[in-house]
């Protein structure tokens, strides 16, 4: 586990060094993003509290985010995470950022947690408020179970987790 943690910190540091400063990433002189689109690949690491246990999480995220002329940000995201107790977590949906506070936003989508030794594969509603500063984002995520796969094992229950994302913002459409 220590080797995985050290590797994650090293990869995160490298991605942070590769990120373009906000001025190069299309940040307008007034400090507000508008009429711009970004493709943001990144890594995720954090933890989740689920089914009475705390588990580690490590994965990747891809997102596309467009800032409208009124400064509202809208986009989509997909995530894939490996959970330390042997399951995978796959998530996708839409995301929004606030016009006045563009560093604050909300992800809304669906999640599928794969089966592990104790639980059946489970589909959940994903809800995650987030805060992003430059290339680093923090998200508090919630998983609200909706359906468990047919199995003698029980489905997962409610979960919450904290993710840190390190992303490389790539401007793909600016006016």
Beta strands, then each sheet from edge to edge (+ up, - down):
strand 1: 36-50
strand 2: 53-67
strand 3: 73-83
strand 4: 87-97
strand 5: 104-113
strand 6: 122-133
strand 7: 136-148
strand 8: 159-174
sheet 1: 1+ 2- 3+ 4- 5+ 6- 7+ 8- 1+
end
